Amino acid sequence: MSSDTESELATGLAAHCAGDAAAAAAAYTRVLALAPGHLGAILLHMNALQEQGDWPGAFAQFQRIARSEVAGSADDVLQLVRLFLAQGRPDLARATTLLVAELFKTELSSKWTEKIQLAQSAHFARAGAFAPVPGREVLVVCPGFIDGPLKHALVTYWTASLQRFNPGVDWLLVDDGSAAAEWDALHFSPAVKKSRLLQDAPHAVALDGRFNAVSFPSNIGHPMSGRGKDGPGRSISTGVLSAIAAGYRSVVVLELDMFTRLDLLQVAAALRAAGRTALSTRVAPWNFIESGFMVFDTAHLAAIAYARRYPWDRVCFFPQPEWVYEAILGEVGIMPWRGGRNDFGQFNDEDITQLDFLTHCHDHALYRRYAGL
């Protein structure tokens, strides 16, 4: 890297850390004019564009990285650690180091690790208390969004599958503000309490009975939708706050297109017996945790103030949400669950019922067969 490029990058990062995203973006643009494939400048430029509300421009930069059009070093990515710490976002800094460790098989220096840990620990002092309620073992939290007949059918399969394999667990479906017509057309059994929420921020929902379905007033979209917010993340935070308020000992996140034959009461019991606070599995080939299937100790979620810390209202394309989940949760126990995301059509009818979990099926008939419906 030339001295001019280094100087411009340092100028941009200094402006960025000081809160001047426009000046930072201009400096990064000058760097990229000199070195179009500079990974550090691309990552920082992407972040600055997001902060300015230029989501199409930011996503174009993200796609260059996702398509492996650029290559760089761990030091390029670690520029984000400096930025996130300066912005008071230590969880994103930690998520970045997790991603660097995966991509480059290298660890951050102890100096930076200690800075991140110290900044993260400041959140614990404001954490909420938690007291379990006898008899309330597991609350399954399902983030979802209803946008047509296929999703209506998916809700039917999901609830039927849960009732078949886990009749002893309670559940809360949190919808990301689907259109009124879609939400109103969603029908459940009389045992399910269905309602619209009155506020758009995550909050504890009063759980009426064992099964509840609620919908936010407004849709905020997916992290990759280019609207700057994370609808599934907001729904999970609401589920976490509801579980804490209701006194459930464990929380299981099970997305609407996530199906499992595992006994979730047994999984939660194993979590506690092993002294763990969070369980998941890793997703090939990216190796981040499976955010669609996570098991938590509720006391841990309260202690780390998870719902307050997850940045649902200020997402970034990089690092991805899965790394942010892991950064906030701390040590996550990785389970050898069989199954995975069927993005590449790798699961077939012959072996499908032998899987512990199944998700990302384009053909929803696979879910029906998996659940025996």
C-alpha positions in Angstrom: 0.0 0.0 0.0 1.4 3.4 -1.0 2.0 6.2 1.5 -0.7 8.2 -0.1 -3.2 5.4 0.3 -2.1 4.8 3.9 -2.5 8.5 4.6 -6.0 8.8 3.1 -7.2 5.6 4.9 -5.9 7.0 8.2 -7.6 10.3 7.5 -10.9 8.6 6.7 -10.7 6.3 9.8 -10.0 9.3 12.1 -13.0 11.2 10.7 -15.1 8.1 11.0 -14.2 7.5 14.6 -15.0 11.2 15.3 -18.5 10.7 13.9 -18.1 12.4 10.5 -19.3 9.6 8.1 -19.4 12.0 5.1 -15.8 13.0 5.4 -14.8 9.4 6.0 -16.7 8.2 2.9 -14.9 10.8 0.8 -11.5 9.7 2.1 -12.3 6.0 1.5 -13.4 6.9 -2.0 -10.0 8.5 -2.7 -8.3 5.3 -1.3 -10.4 3.1 -3.7 -9.5 5.3 -6.6 -5.9 4.6 -5.9 -6.4 0.9 -4.9 -9.8 -0.4 -6.1 -9.5 -3.8 -4.4 -8.4 -2.5 -0.9 -10.4 -4.6 1.5 -10.0 -2.4 4.5 -11.2 0.7 2.5 -14.1 -1.3 1.1 -15.3 -2.4 4.5 -15.0 1.0 6.1 -16.6 2.7 3.0 -19.5 0.2 3.2 -20.0 1.1 6.9 -19.8 4.9 6.2 -22.4 4.6 3.4 -24.7 2.7 5.7 -24.5 5.4 8.3 -25.3 8.0 5.6 -28.4 6.0 4.6 -26.9 4.9 1.2 -27.9 1.3 1.5 -27.7 0.5 -2.2 -24.1 1.8 -2.3 -23.2 -0.1 0.8 -24.8 -3.3 -0.4 -22.9 -3.1 -3.7 -19.7 -3.1 -1.7 -20.9 -6.0 0.4 -21.6 -8.0 -2.7 -18.0 -7.5 -3.9 -16.8 -9.1 -0.7 -19.5 -11.9 -0.8 -18.5 -12.7 -4.4 -14.9 -12.9 -3.3 -14.0 -10.2 -5.8 -11.5 -8.7 -3.3 -8.9 -10.2 -1.1 -7.0 -8.9 1.9 -5.5 -9.6 5.2 -6.7 -9.8 8.8 -5.4 -6.3 9.4 -7.8 -5.0 6.7 -10.8 -6.4 8.6 -9.5 -5.4 12.0 -9.8 -1.7 10.9 -13.5 -2.3 11.8 -12.5 -3.2 15.4 -10.9 0.3 15.8 -14.0 1.9 14.4 -16.6 -0.1 16.4 -14.7 0.6 19.7 -14.6 4.3 18.9 -18.3 4.2 18.2 -19.0 2.5 21.6 -20.1 -0.8 19.8 -17.9 -3.4 21.5 -20.2 -6.3 20.6 -19.7 -5.6 16.9 -15.9 -5.3 17.6 -16.0 -8.7 19.2 -18.1 -10.1 16.3 -15.5 -8.8 13.9 -12.7 -10.6 15.8 -14.7 -13.9 15.7 -15.1 -13.5 11.9 -11.4 -12.7 11.5 -10.5 -15.8 13.4 -12.7 -17.9 11.1 -11.5 -16.3 7.8 -7.8 -15.9 8.5 -7.3 -18.4 11.3 -5.7 -15.7 13.5 -6.4 -14.3 16.9 -6.5 -10.7 18.0 -3.7 -9.4 20.2 -4.3 -9.5 23.9 -4.3 -5.7 24.0 -7.3 -5.5 21.8 -9.1 -8.4 23.4 -8.8 -6.8 26.8 -10.2 -3.5 25.4 -13.2 -5.3 23.9 -13.9 -7.3 27.0 -13.7 -4.3 29.2 -16.1 -2.4 27.0 -18.5 -5.3 26.9 -18.4 -5.8 30.7 -19.9 -2.3 31.1 -23.2 -3.7 29.9 -23.4 -6.2 32.7 -23.7 -3.6 35.5 -27.0 -2.5 34.1 -28.3 -6.1 33.5 -31.7 -7.1 34.8 -32.5 -9.6 37.5 -34.3 -12.9 36.8 -36.3 -15.3 38.9 -37.6 -18.6 37.4 -41.2 -19.6 37.9 -41.8 -23.2 38.9 -43.3 -25.2 36.0 -42.3 -22.8 33.3 -39.5 -24.7 31.6 -39.1 -23.8 28.0 -40.4 -20.9 25.9 -39.9 -21.3 22.1 -39.6 -18.0 20.4 -40.4 -17.9 16.7 -39.5 -14.8 14.7 -41.6 -14.6 11.6 -43.1 -12.6 8.8 -46.3 -13.4 6.8 -46.4 -12.3 3.2 -48.5 -14.9 1.3 -50.2 -18.3 1.2 -46.9 -20.2 1.5 -46.1 -18.5 4.8 -49.6 -19.2 6.1 -49.1 -22.9 5.3 -45.7 -22.7 6.9 -47.2 -21.5 10.2 -49.5 -24.5 10.1 -46.7 -26.9 9.5 -44.5 -25.3 12.2 -47.1 -25.4 14.9 -48.2 -28.9 14.0 -44.6 -30.1 14.0 -43.9 -28.5 17.4 -47.1 -30.1 18.8 -46.1 -33.5 17.6 -42.4 -33.6 18.7 -42.6 -31.1 21.6 -46.1 -31.0 23.1 -44.7 -30.0 26.5 -43.2 -26.6 25.4 -44.9 -23.2 25.2 -44.3 -20.9 22.3 -44.5 -17.3 21.3 -44.6 -16.3 17.6 -43.4 -12.7 17.1 -44.3 -11.3 13.7 -42.4 -8.5 12.1 -45.4 -6.3 11.3 -47.0 -8.2 8.5 -49.7 -6.4 6.5 -53.0 -6.3 8.3 -54.7 -8.5 5.7 -52.1 -11.1 6.0 -52.1 -11.1 9.8 -55.8 -11.1 10.1 -56.0 -14.1 7.7 -53.7 -16.1 9.9 -55.8 -18.6 11.8 -54.8 -20.6 14.9 -56.6 -23.1 17.2 -58.6 -21.6 20.1 -55.7 -22.4 22.4 -53.6 -19.6 20.8 -53.9 -16.0 21.9 -53.3 -13.7 18.9 -52.9 -10.0 19.2 -51.3 -6.9 17.7 -48.7 -5.0 19.7 -49.0 -1.3 20.3 -45.3 -0.3 20.2 -42.5 -1.1 17.8 -39.6 -1.3 20.2 -38.8 -4.7 21.8 -40.7 -5.2 25.1 -42.0 -7.9 27.4 -45.3 -9.3 26.1 -47.8 -10.5 28.6 -48.2 -14.2 27.8 -51.8 -15.3 28.0 -51.7 -19.1 28.3 -49.2 -21.4 26.7 -49.4 -20.3 23.1 -49.2 -16.7 21.9 -48.8 -15.0 18.5 -48.2 -11.2 18.4 -47.4 -8.8 15.6 -45.6 -5.5 15.6 -47.4 -2.4 14.3 -44.7 -1.8 11.6 -42.5 -4.0 9.4 -38.8 -3.1 9.6 -37.4 -5.7 7.3 -34.5 -8.2 7.2 -30.9 -7.2 7.9 -30.1 -7.5 4.2 -33.2 -5.6 3.1 -31.3 -2.3 3.1 -33.5 -0.5 5.6 -31.0 -0.4 8.4 -32.9 -2.6 10.8 -33.3 -6.2 11.8 -36.8 -7.5 12.1 -36.0 -11.1 13.2 -33.5 -9.7 15.7 -36.2 -7.3 17.1 -38.6 -10.3 17.4 -36.1 -12.4 19.2 -35.3 -9.6 21.7 -39.0 -9.3 22.4 -39.3 -13.0 23.0 -36.3 -12.9 25.3 -37.8 -10.0 27.4 -41.1 -11.9 27.5 -39.4 -15.1 28.7 -37.6 -13.2 31.5 -40.8 -11.4 32.6 -42.7 -14.7 32.6 -40.0 -16.7 34.4 -39.2 -19.4 31.9 -36.0 -21.2 32.7 -34.9 -21.7 29.1 -35.5 -20.0 25.8 -35.3 -21.7 22.4 -35.2 -19.7 19.2 -36.8 -21.7 16.4 -37.4 -19.7 13.3 -40.6 -20.2 11.2 -38.7 -22.3 8.6 -36.8 -24.3 11.3 -38.1 -27.8 12.1 -36.7 -30.2 14.6 -37.4 -33.6 16.0 -35.3 -33.1 19.0 -36.9 -33.1 22.5 -36.4 -29.5 23.5 -37.1 -30.1 27.1 -34.3 -32.6 27.1 -32.0 -30.3 25.2 -32.7 -27.5 27.8 -32.1 -29.9 30.6 -28.8 -30.9 29.1 -27.8 -27.3 28.8 -28.2 -26.8 32.5 -26.6 -30.1 33.5 -23.5 -29.2 31.5 -23.3 -25.7 33.0 -23.8 -24.1 29.6 -25.5 -20.8 28.9 -26.1 -21.2 25.2 -26.2 -23.9 22.6 -26.4 -24.0 18.8 -24.6 -25.6 15.9 -22.5 -24.3 13.1 -23.5 -23.7 9.6 -21.5 -25.0 6.7 -19.6 -23.5 4.9 -19.6 -20.2 6.8 -19.1 -21.7 10.2 -21.2 -19.1 12.1 -23.8 -20.4 14.6 -27.2 -21.4 13.4 -29.2 -18.3 14.5 -32.4 -20.1 13.5 -32.0 -22.7 16.2 -30.5 -21.5 19.5 -31.0 -22.7 23.1 -30.4 -20.3 26.0 -30.4 -20.2 29.8 -32.8 -17.3 30.6 -30.9 -16.2 33.6 -27.8 -15.7 31.3 -29.9 -13.6 28.9 -31.0 -11.4 31.8 -27.5 -11.1 33.2 -25.9 -10.0 30.0 -28.8 -7.7 29.1 -29.0 -9.4 25.7 -32.2 -7.8 24.6 -30.9 -4.3 25.2 -27.6 -5.0 23.5 -28.6 -6.6 20.3 -28.4 -3.8 17.7 -31.7 -4.5 15.9 -32.2 -0.8 15.1 -28.7 -0.2 13.7 -27.5 -3.2 11.7 -24.5 -3.5 9.4 -23.9 -5.9 6.6 -20.5 -6.9 8.0 -20.0 -8.7 10.4 -23.2 -10.7 9.8 -25.8 -11.0 12.5 -24.8 -14.6 13.4 -21.4 -13.4 14.5 -23.0 -10.6 16.5 -25.3 -13.1 18.3 -22.2 -15.1 19.3 -20.3 -12.0 20.4 -23.0 -11.0 22.8 -23.8 -14.5 24.1 -20.2 -15.3 25.0 -19.2 -19.0 24.9 -21.7 -21.0 22.8 -21.8 -24.8 23.1 -21.6 -26.3 19.6 -23.8 -29.3 19.3 -23.3 -32.2 16.8 -26.9 -32.0 15.6 -27.5 -33.7 12.3 -29.2 -31.6 9.6 -28.7 -28.1 8.3 -29.7 -25.5 5.8 -31.0 -27.1 2.6 -29.7 -24.2 0.4 -28.0 -26.6 -1.9 -30.7 -29.4 -2.0 -28.4 -31.8 -0.2 -31.2 -33.5 1.8 -33.5 -36.0 0.3 -36.6 -38.1 1.2 -34.5 -41.1 2.0 -32.6 -39.6 4.9 -34.7 -36.6 5.8 -36.5 -38.1 8.8 -33.1 -39.1 10.4 -32.1 -35.4 10.8 -32.2 -33.6 14.1 -33.3 -30.4 12.3 -34.1 -29.0 8.9 -34.4 -25.5 7.4 -34.0 -23.4 4.3 -36.1 -25.7 2.1 -37.4 -24.1 -1.1 -39.9 -27.0 -1.4 -42.1 -26.8 1.7 -43.3 -30.4 1.0 -40.0 -31.4 2.6 -41.1 -29.9 5.9 -44.4 -31.8 5.8 -42.6 -35.1 5.2 -40.0 -34.3 7.8 -42.7 -33.7 10.4 -44.9 -36.6 9.2 -47.8 -34.3 8.4 
